[in-house]
Amino acid sequence: MSTTFSRRRFLSTSLLFAGGAIVAGCGADPKKAPGTQVTLNQWYHAYGEKGTQEAVKRYAAEYTKNNPDVAINVTWVAGEYETKLNSALLTAGAPDVFEIGDFRHQMVKNGNLAPLDDVIGSAKGQYSKAALDLVTVDGKIYGIKMIDDIMMLYYRKSVLAAAGITPPQTFADLLAAARKLTTPKQKGLFVGNDGIGDVPYLLLWSAGGDLLSGGRVAFDSPAAREALGGLRQLHDAGVLLEGFSTDWYDPGAIVQNAAAMHWCGLWALPAVSKELGDDFGVVPWPAFNASGAPAARLGGWYELVNAKSQHVDEAKKYVQWLWVQQEELQKDWCVKYGFHVPPKSGVAARTTELSQGPARAAVEISQKYGHSFPSLWNTATGTAFGEAASKIAKQKADPAAALADAAARCQAEIDKQLG
């Protein structure tokens, strides 16, 4: 398993961060730069892709070249990033600018974040609803998206064609296709080694439901119970690949012909293309029923500004310059070291690497069908919801009882955050 896929597992599947010990000395000390009046400390988690650290230092140097009164001190953090960040935010040594993957409502409540509505400005219309909703609290935007990581359904064109199957448009299509594609040597579908993965969320979203609405749990409903029952249907049909040598975030299952369809992320597309050529396509998770719509999960990273910084105005100007105005640098960041979608639709449209084939389809999926977790959704709520889904699928639990129990646990956690 590559470093990139390992990092993506934390970025995209759990509500925990990949992060860790601070690595000091990233380039010359900006505080020694002649004429410098302000030094901003900017934190990044330790990206696995080669060249990322050098890239962000280059961006910072370019900003200082154009703005000599502001220096940027890049701090590269490896290990438990979120733990280190939360601790630092309680001290005088807190970063002025920092990134985050799983946005937390609690950070706004604690007064850690400066609103960035003036930073995003007229570019707001270029960001997807999912990208904005996650970082919007009480009508104010608290983060600027840096990269979009979209999760979607990969399929083998030749395998589906040989079985007379077209890419699924509904959940019924998906279930029927997975049954027909399952053979003694290959399973129809891989969503993760636990047989659960993102599917509970995808089923809920694709049925037109949601996790929360206005601070209240929204998944304890007849429609949600029916939708999550789809996970039991997949298990009962015996079509799911489980216990594979790599998990869902690595493309091993589809490139090794262990599964004909594989729920994975955009980051895997270059590796899939290298192994399979053009013998694959990507689609969103299909609509559960006529009242639903296709769905996909949108992950990624945001840039935030510390509200308690002594240099909030300077920090906001830097964030605006880098992540709103500098579109060539945004393209560089997204596709030259890994493979991601620039969050601004106009930038994504001008990114050559994303202009054709499955990559272009992935951009469309991210912009049309992407869903993000609510900012109030954390490890505790995710665990409660996931346990209910697993009981429904694997233990034949009554969906109404399982979801009611999960809803009560989730609501208690949400009330605690809001309280």
C-alpha positions in Angstrom: 0.0 0.0 0.0 1.5 3.3 -1.0 1.9 6.3 1.3 -0.7 8.2 -0.7 -3.4 5.6 -0.3 -2.6 5.3 3.4 -3.0 9.0 3.9 -6.2 9.1 1.9 -7.7 6.5 4.1 -7.6 8.9 7.0 -8.6 11.9 4.9 -11.5 10.3 3.3 -13.0 7.5 5.3 -12.7 8.3 9.0 -13.4 11.4 11.0 -9.8 11.2 12.3 -6.8 13.0 10.9 -3.5 11.9 9.5 -1.0 14.2 11.2 1.7 14.2 13.8 5.0 15.5 15.2 6.0 18.9 14.1 9.0 19.1 11.8 10.9 22.4 12.4 13.3 24.2 10.1 11.4 24.3 6.9 13.7 26.6 5.0 15.3 29.8 6.2 13.8 31.6 9.2 11.6 34.3 7.8 12.0 36.3 11.0 15.5 37.1 9.8 14.4 38.5 6.5 15.4 42.2 6.3 12.5 44.6 6.3 10.0 42.0 7.4 7.3 43.4 9.7 5.0 40.5 10.1 5.6 36.7 10.1 2.7 34.3 9.6 3.0 30.8 10.8 1.3 28.4 8.4 0.7 24.7 9.3 0.3 21.8 6.9 -0.1 18.1 7.7 2.6 16.0 6.2 1.3 15.1 2.8 2.6 11.8 1.4 3.0 13.0 -2.2 6.6 13.8 -3.2 7.1 17.5 -3.8 4.3 18.9 -1.7 6.5 20.4 1.0 8.7 22.1 -1.5 5.7 23.4 -3.3 4.1 25.1 -0.3 7.5 26.7 0.6 7.7 28.0 -2.9 4.2 29.5 -2.7 5.1 31.2 0.6 8.3 32.6 -0.9 6.4 33.9 -3.9 3.9 35.7 -1.6 6.7 37.4 0.4 8.4 38.4 -2.9 5.2 40.3 -3.9 4.4 41.4 -0.3 7.8 42.1 1.4 6.2 43.2 4.7 4.9 39.7 5.3 6.9 36.5 5.7 5.4 33.0 5.9 6.9 30.4 8.2 5.8 27.0 6.9 5.5 24.3 9.6 5.3 20.7 8.3 3.5 18.4 10.7 3.8 14.6 10.6 1.8 12.2 12.8 -1.3 13.1 14.9 -2.0 16.4 13.1 -5.4 17.2 14.7 -4.1 16.5 18.2 -1.1 18.7 17.7 -3.3 21.4 16.2 -5.9 21.4 18.9 -3.1 21.7 21.5 -1.3 24.5 19.7 -4.5 26.5 19.4 -4.6 26.8 23.2 -1.2 28.4 23.3 0.6 31.6 22.2 2.4 29.6 19.6 -0.7 28.7 17.6 -0.5 29.0 13.8 -2.0 32.0 12.1 -3.1 30.0 9.1 -3.7 26.2 9.0 -5.4 23.5 7.1 -8.0 21.0 8.2 -9.7 18.0 6.5 -12.7 17.2 8.8 -14.1 20.6 9.7 -15.4 20.9 13.3 -18.3 23.0 14.4 -16.6 23.0 17.9 -13.8 25.1 16.5 -16.2 27.9 15.7 -17.9 27.6 19.1 -14.5 27.8 20.8 -13.7 31.0 19.0 -10.8 29.5 17.1 -11.8 30.5 13.6 -12.2 33.9 11.8 -15.0 34.1 9.2 -13.8 34.2 5.7 -16.8 35.5 3.7 -14.8 38.6 2.6 -11.9 36.3 1.5 -14.0 34.1 -0.8 -16.0 37.2 -2.0 -17.4 37.0 -5.5 -15.7 33.6 -6.1 -18.3 31.9 -3.8 -20.4 30.8 -6.8 -17.5 28.7 -8.2 -17.5 26.4 -5.1 -19.9 23.4 -4.8 -22.7 23.5 -2.3 -21.1 20.5 -0.5 -17.8 22.3 -0.2 -19.4 25.4 1.3 -22.0 23.7 3.5 -19.4 21.9 5.5 -17.7 25.1 6.7 -20.7 27.3 7.0 -21.9 28.0 10.5 -24.7 30.4 11.3 -24.5 31.8 7.8 -20.8 32.5 7.9 -18.0 30.7 5.9 -15.0 29.6 7.9 -12.8 27.8 5.4 -11.6 28.0 1.9 -11.3 24.7 0.1 -7.8 23.8 -1.2 -8.5 20.4 -2.9 -11.6 18.3 -3.6 -11.1 14.5 -3.2 -14.1 12.8 -4.8 -15.1 9.1 -4.1 -16.9 7.3 -6.8 -17.7 3.9 -8.3 -15.0 2.4 -10.7 -16.1 -0.3 -13.1 -14.4 -2.6 -15.6 -15.8 -1.8 -19.0 -14.9 -5.2 -20.6 -16.2 -7.2 -17.7 -19.6 -5.4 -17.7 -19.8 -5.6 -21.5 -19.1 -9.3 -21.5 -22.0 -9.8 -19.0 -24.3 -7.5 -21.0 -24.5 -4.9 -18.3 -24.4 -1.1 -18.5 -23.2 1.1 -15.6 -25.9 1.1 -12.9 -28.3 4.0 -12.8 -30.4 2.8 -9.8 -29.7 0.8 -6.7 -31.8 -2.0 -8.2 -29.4 -1.9 -11.3 -26.4 -2.0 -9.0 -27.7 -5.0 -7.0 -28.6 -6.9 -10.2 -25.3 -6.1 -11.8 -23.3 -7.2 -8.7 -25.2 -10.5 -8.7 -24.5 -11.2 -12.3 -20.9 -10.2 -12.1 -20.1 -12.4 -9.0 -18.4 -15.6 -10.1 -16.2 -18.1 -8.2 -13.2 -16.0 -9.1 -14.5 -12.5 -8.8 -17.0 -10.5 -6.7 -19.4 -8.0 -8.1 -18.6 -5.1 -5.8 -15.9 -3.9 -3.3 -16.8 -1.1 -0.9 -14.3 -2.0 1.8 -13.0 -5.0 3.8 -15.7 -4.6 6.4 -18.4 -4.7 3.7 -19.8 -1.4 5.0 -17.5 1.5 4.1 -19.3 4.6 2.8 -22.4 2.6 1.8 -24.7 3.6 4.6 -24.1 7.3 3.8 -24.4 6.7 0.1 -27.7 4.9 0.5 -29.1 7.6 2.7 -28.0 10.5 0.4 -29.1 8.6 -2.8 -32.6 8.2 -1.3 -32.9 11.9 -0.8 -32.2 11.8 2.9 -29.5 13.4 5.0 -27.7 12.9 8.3 -28.8 16.2 10.0 -31.2 19.0 9.4 -31.0 22.2 11.5 -29.1 20.6 14.3 -31.5 17.6 14.5 -30.9 14.0 13.4 -32.6 13.4 10.1 -31.8 9.8 9.4 -34.4 8.1 11.6 -37.2 8.0 9.1 -39.1 5.3 7.1 -37.3 6.3 3.9 -33.9 6.1 5.6 -34.8 2.6 7.1 -35.7 1.4 3.6 -32.5 2.8 2.1 -30.2 1.3 4.7 -32.0 -2.0 4.1 -30.2 -1.9 0.8 -27.0 -2.7 2.6 -28.5 -5.9 4.0 -29.6 -6.8 0.4 -26.0 -6.5 -0.8 -24.8 -8.8 2.1 -27.6 -11.3 1.6 -26.8 -11.5 -2.1 -23.2 -12.5 -1.3 -21.9 -10.0 -3.9 -19.5 -8.0 -1.7 -15.7 -8.6 -1.6 -14.5 -8.6 2.0 -11.1 -9.2 3.6 -9.0 -8.3 0.6 -5.3 -7.7 0.9 -5.8 -3.9 0.5 -8.8 -1.7 1.6 -11.2 0.3 -0.5 -8.9 3.4 -0.8 -6.3 1.4 -2.7 -7.3 0.3 -6.3 -5.9 -3.2 -5.8 -9.2 -5.0 -5.9 -10.2 -3.7 -9.4 -6.8 -3.8 -11.0 -6.3 -7.4 -9.8 -9.7 -8.5 -11.0 -10.9 -9.3 -7.6 -14.0 -7.1 -8.1 -15.8 -5.9 -11.2 -16.9 -2.7 -9.4 -14.9 -0.8 -6.8 -15.8 2.2 -4.6 -12.6 4.2 -4.5 -11.3 7.8 -4.8 -10.0 10.1 -7.6 -6.5 9.8 -6.1 -6.4 6.2 -7.4 -7.2 7.1 -11.0 -3.6 7.4 -12.3 -2.8 4.0 -10.9 -5.9 2.4 -12.3 -5.2 4.0 -15.7 -1.7 2.7 -15.7 -2.8 -0.9 -15.0 -6.0 -1.0 -17.1 -5.5 1.5 -19.8 -9.0 2.7 -20.9 -10.8 -0.4 -19.7 -12.6 1.3 -16.9 -15.1 4.1 -16.2 -16.4 5.9 -13.2 -20.0 6.8 -12.1 -21.6 8.1 -8.9 -23.4 5.8 -6.5 -26.7 5.3 -8.3 -30.0 6.8 -7.1 -31.7 4.5 -4.6 -35.2 5.2 -6.0 -37.2 7.6 -8.1 -37.3 10.2 -5.3 -33.5 10.1 -4.9 -30.5 11.1 -6.9 -27.0 9.8 -7.6 -24.5 10.5 -4.8 -20.8 10.6 -4.1 -18.7 11.6 -1.1 -16.6 14.8 -1.3 -13.5 15.0 0.9 -10.5 17.3 0.8 -8.8 20.0 2.8 -9.6 23.6 3.8 -7.5 26.6 4.7 -8.5 28.4 7.9 -7.5 31.5 9.8 -6.9 31.6 13.6 -9.3 34.2 15.0 -6.9 34.8 17.9 -4.0 35.5 15.7 -2.3 38.9 16.2 -2.3 39.2 12.4 -5.8 38.2 11.3 -6.0 40.7 8.4 -2.6 39.7 7.0 -3.5 36.0 7.3 -6.8 36.5 5.5 -5.0 38.4 2.7 -2.5 35.6 2.3 -5.3 32.9 2.2 -7.2 35.0 -0.4 -4.1 35.4 -2.6 -3.1 31.7 -2.5 -6.4 29.8 -2.5 -8.8 32.2 -4.2 -6.7 34.4 -6.6 -3.7 32.3 -7.7 -5.4 29.9 -10.0 -2.1 28.5 -11.6 -0.8 27.6 -8.1 -4.1 26.0 -7.3 -3.8 23.8 -10.4 -0.2 23.0 -9.5 -1.2 22.0 -6.0 -4.0 19.7 -7.2 -2.5 17.7 -10.1 1.3 18.0 -10.0 2.0 16.0 -6.9 -1.2 14.0 -6.4 -4.4 13.8 -8.3 -7.3 16.0 -7.0 -9.9 18.4 -8.3 -9.3 22.2 -7.8 -12.4 23.3 -5.8 -13.2 26.3 -8.0 -15.2 25.1 -11.0 -13.5 27.5 -13.4 -10.0 26.3 -12.4 -11.1 22.7 -12.7 -12.4 23.4 -16.2 -9.0 24.7 -17.2 -6.9 21.9 -15.7 -5.7 19.8 -18.7 -5.2 16.7 -16.6 -8.9 16.7 -15.8 -10.2 17.5 -19.3 -11.1 14.1 -20.7 -12.1 10.5 -19.9 -12.8 9.3 -16.4 -11.0 12.3 -14.9 -13.5 14.7 -16.5 -16.4 12.5 -15.4 -15.0 12.6 -11.8 -15.0 16.4 -11.9 -18.6 16.4 -13.0 -19.5 13.9 -10.3 -17.8 16.1 -7.6 -19.7 19.2 -8.7 -23.1 17.6 -9.3 -23.4 14.9 -6.8 -20.9 15.4 -4.0 -21.9 15.3 -0.4 -19.8 16.3 2.7 -20.4 15.3 6.3 -22.0 18.1 8.4 -19.6 20.1 10.6 -21.5 18.7 13.7 -20.7 15.1 12.5 -17.8 13.7 14.5 -16.2 10.5 15.6 -18.9 9.7 18.1 -21.8 10.3 15.7 -20.0 8.4 12.9 -19.4 5.4 15.2 -23.1 5.3 16.3 -24.4 5.5 12.7 -21.9 3.0 11.5 -22.7 0.5 14.2 -26.4 0.7 13.4 -25.7 0.1 9.7 -23.5 -2.9 10.5 -26.2 -4.4 12.8 -28.8 -4.0 10.1 -26.5 -5.6 7.4 -24.7 -8.3 9.3 -26.9 -9.1 12.4 -30.3 -8.8 10.7 -31.2 -6.2 13.3 -34.5 -4.4 12.9 -33.7 -1.1 10.9 -36.2 0.9 12.9 -34.8 -0.1 16.3 -31.1 0.2 15.2 -31.6 3.6 13.6 -33.7 4.9 16.5 -30.9 3.9 19.0 -28.2 5.5 16.8 -30.4 8.7 16.4 -30.7 9.0 20.2 -26.9 8.7 20.6 -26.2 11.1 17.8 -28.6 13.7 19.0 -27.1 13.6 22.5 -23.7 14.2 21.0 -25.0 17.0 18.8 -26.8 18.7 21.7 -23.6 18.6 23.7 -21.8 20.4 20.9 -24.5 23.0 20.5 -25.0 23.4 24.2 
